[in-house]
């Protein structure tokens, strides 16, 4: 692991969980609707789970990565 990657992971470990984002705007990969997704900040810095779209009821794989400072990157992949 490169030095800056290790520093970044170390910084992530010291971020207070109360500073982590708890909502994200996402677009369903099936129907294209934009939805507000509630994030579980207590679920860990890297998360992966399956959730159904509130509009079309089709499943997605949700991946969440928290960065130092609490910002979250969210990626959706369609499941069939």
Secondary structure, 3 states (H helix, E strand, C coil): CCHHHHHHHHHHHCCCHHHCCCEEEEECCCCCCEEEEECCHHHCCEEEEEEECCCCCCEEEEEEEECCCCCEEEEEEECC
